[in-house]
Amino acid sequence: MNSKVLIREGKPADIDQVYQLIKELAVFEKAADQVEISSETLEDDAFGKNPIAEIFVAEWDGEIAGAALIYEKYSTWKGRSMHLEDLIVREEFRGKGIGKRFFEFLINLADERGYGRMEWQVLDWNEPAIEFYKKYGSQFLEEWLDCRLDRNDIMRLSK
């Protein structure tokens, strides 16, 4: 693997760059208007009094080239599990093996922590990501549907 890549735990000083990566991902996913959190919220959620997410960054020659955000979830069948919310590699750094190194780092982290499984989502039109995950023998769960209530739904229904 390329020695130019370093995967490390994120730190508060990285938040602005990680937040920018999140916004770049939203543009790529055709949802630029959907990012509602601020960098301050992200920092508090990852490094505040009660952190609920972990951030890791990939550096290429000392420059942040990517980020991953994970959190622990619980399965009544498998126990503690890892949810990979996002794995982002900046466009200009793609094709250098950073995504591979990052994903394998996260797989090893899940193993070290004894997680029962590792989960994430991929958009059905993101063929490069789908092909990337297929290389790892990933299961694509067609029988499970994602469901959600957004903030407006929650506010509407809670009254």
N, C-alpha and C positions, 0 to 999 in steps of 0.2 A: 504494500500500500504506500501511497505517497506520504512522505514525511512532512510535507507542507501542511497537512491537515491535523488539527488538534481539536478533539471533542472535550469539552469541559463543562462543569456546572456553571450556569449563569450567575451573575451577581448584579446587585442594584445598578451599578454603573453601566450595565449593558441594556437597560430597559428601553432607552430611546431608540437604539438600533433594532432591538427585537420588535418593538412596537411598529417601527417602520416596515420591517419584514412582514408583520401581520397585515398591514395596510396594502403592501404589494401583493400578498397572497389574495386578499379580497378582490383586488383589481383583476388578477389572473382568473379568479373564480367567478368573474362577472357579477360581483356583489360588493362593489366599493362603498355603496351607501349603507351597507349592513353593519359596519364596524361601529359599535355604540360605546365601547369602553374607552377609557383614556389611558395614557401611559401611567398615570398615577394609580388608577385602579389595578392595572396589571402588576405594577410594582407591589402594591399592598397585597394582592392575591398570591403573589409568589414569595414575597420577602417580609410581609407584615407580621403582626402579632399572631394571627391564625392562618398561616399559609395553606392554600388548598391546591396549589399547582406548583410544579417544578419546571424550571427552564434550563435547557442545556443549549450551548452554542457550539458551532463549528467555526474554527478559525482557519483561514488560509493565509499563510505567511503573516500572521498577526492581525489580519483583518477579519471581522465577523462576516462569514459567507453564508451562514444558515443558522437556524434555530429549531428547537423542538420543545413543545410544551406537553407535559404529561401530568396525569393525576391518577391517584389510586381510586379504584372502584371496587365494589364487592359483588360477587356472584354467589347466589345461594347454592349453586352446584359446584363451583370451583374455588370459592374463597376469594382472598385478595387478588386483584387483577390490575393490570396497567391499562389505562386508556391513553392512547397517543392522540391528542387533540389535533396537533399540526406538526408536520415535518416540512420545513421550508428551506430551500436552497435558492439563494439569489440567482436570477437568470444568468448573469455573467459568469457564475461559478459552476453552472451545470455541466455535466460531462466530464468532470474531474474526479469522480469517485467519491465525492463528499456525501451524497445521499446514501450510498452503500455503506460507507464507514459509519455514518450516523445511525442507520437502521440496525446494523449489526451491534453497535454500541448499546442501543436500546434493548435489543434481544438479550444481550448478555446481562444488562441491568435487571431485566425481568427475571432472568434465571437466578442471578445472585440474590434477589429479594424473595425468591420462592413463589412468585406469582403463578396462579393457576392458569392464567391466559393473558394475552396481550391483544387489545382490540383497537381499531381505528376505522375511519370511513374514507372512502374515495368516491369522487364524483363519477358517475357512469360515463361521462364523455371524456374523462382524463385518461386517454389511452396510454400515454407514456408511464403514468403512475401505475395503472392497472398491470401493464406488462412488467414493470419493476417488481411489484408485489408478487406476481405469478412466479417469478424466478425463485422465490422463497417458499413456494408451495402453499401460499396463503389461501385460506378458505374464503370464498365469497358467498355470503349467506343470503341467498335470494329469497328464502322463505320468511325471513325476518324483515319487518318494515320499521323504519325509523319513525318515531312519533315525537311531537313536541308541542308545547304551548309556549308562545313567545311572551314577552313582558306585557304587551297589550292584552293578550288573552288572559293571562294570570290576573291582571288588574280587573278586567271585565268580569271574570268568573268568581273572583273572591268577594264580590259585593253582594 
